[in-house]
Amino acid sequence: MTNRLLPDDPEALLRLGRELLAAQSFSTLLGARLDVFRPGYAELSVPLGPQLLQQYGHAHGGVTSYLADNSMSFAGGSLLGPAVATAEFKINYLRPAVGERMVATATVVNAGSRLAVVRCEIGTTDARERTALCALAQGTIITVAGGEVLVEG
C-alpha cells in the first residue's frame, strides 16, 4: 500500500524525502542524511562529531532518540503520506553508541489509513564499516489533519 500523494518512482520518492529532511532545521543542525527511502522503509544517518557526544565520549541518548523518531516518521509517512507525526515511541538502549556514524533503519510492521506501527534499529559504523547495534525502538506514526508540508523550491 503506497500513498497516492507520494511519487511511485523510487528516485523521486528519495528526492522528496531529502527535501522534507532539509526543511527540518534540527535535522540540518545534526547533519542528518536520508540514505534510503522506499515504501515502508527508511534509513537515516548522522555523523558522530564531538558536538553530539556526552561526557563519556558516547553519542548522547538524545541523538539516538532523534534518529529513532525521525526514521520511524519517514518510514510511516512513506505509506501514510507526508503529513505525519509521531504519536508515541519506546526505545531500549543496548550499548553505548561509539563510532563515526549512527544509522537508523526503520521498517513499517503494520499500516492502516491513519496509523502505522514501525520498528527501528539504531547502530553505529566505524571507519572500516563495522557495525554495532546500540538501540531498538518501536513507535506509532499518525496522520495529521490539515497538515501542510513546507518545502522550499
N, C-alpha and C positions, 0 to 999 in steps of 0.2 A: 504494500500500500504506500504510494507516494502522494504527496500533496500537490494538487493542481496549481497552487501558487508558486511552486518551485520548478526550476528548469529540469527537464528529463536528461539533458546532455550532461554527462559527468564532469566535463571540464567547466561548463557554465555553472554548475552547482558549486564546484570548488571555488570558482571566481567570486560568486555571490557570497559564499561563506567567508572568504577572506575579506571582502568589502565590509560585511557585517562585523567581523572581528576588528578591523581597522577603525570602525566607528565607535568602538568601546575604548574610551580613553584609559581606563585602568589596564586593559589588556595591552594597549600600546606601551604604557609605563613599564609593564613587566617584560616586554619584548616577546609576547606570546605569538605563536605561529600555528596556523591551521595546516597540518601536514596532509591529512586525508579527510575527505568529507564525501560520504555517499549515503544513500537512504538507509537509515537505521544505524549508522556508524560514524564516529568522528574521532580523530586523533589530533590532539592539541599538545604543543610543547613550549617550554620556557627554558632559556639558558640560565644556568645557575651561577650568576655572578655574586660577588661578595655582598652586594646590597640586598640579596634575598636570603642570606644566611642568618641564623640566630647565633647566640653567643658561644655555642659549642661547635660551630662550623658546619652544621647540617642545614638543609633548607628549612625555612620557617614553616610551621604547620599551616599557616595561612596561605602559603603558595600552593601547598598540596591541596588544600580545600578549594582554592580558586580553580585549579586545574580540574578537579572532580566536578565542581559546579558547572563550569563553562563547557567542558567537553560533553557532559550529560545533556546540557541545554541544546547544544548543537546537534547531538545525535537525535534527541527527541524532536527538535524542530525540523529535522530533515524529513520527518514523517507527518508532523502536525501542522507545519507551516512556520514561517519566520517569526510570527508574533507569539512567543512563548516566554514563560518564566519558570523558575524552579519553585515548586510547591514545598518540597522538603527533600532532605537527603541525610544519610548517615554515612560516616566514614570510620574505618578502622585503620589506624596507623600501625604498620607491621614492623618497620625498622627505620632508623634514621636515613633520610634522603641525602646521599652524598654522591656527587658525580658532576659531569659537565652540563647535563641537560636533564630536565624532568619531562616525562612523556605520559600523557593520559590517553587511554583508549576506552571509549565509551560505546556500548552496544545496547540497542533497544531490546528489551526482553518481551514487552507486550505494548501495543499501542492501540488506542481506540480513537474516537473522533476528537476528544478533548484532553486526554491524559496519556502519557507514555511512562512506563517504568523502565529505568535504564540502569545498567551495571557498568562499573568503571574500574579499571586497574590503573594505578599510578606507579610509575617506576622511574629509575634514573638510568642514564647511559654514561659511559666514560669515554675517554679518548680512543679506546680500542673497540668501541661499540658493544662492550659487555653491558648487560642489563641486570638490574636488581629490582624486584617488586618491593615497593615501600608502603603502599596503602591500597585498600579496596573500598569502594563506595557503591551505594545504591540510592537512587532517588526517583522522585516523581516530577515530571515536567508537565505543565498545564498551559493550554492556550490562554491568551489574554484577550478579553473582549475589547474591540475597538482599538487594539494595539497598532500603533504606527511604527513602521520600520524606517529609521532615519539613516539614509546612506547618501553621502555626497557624491556628486558626479553625474 
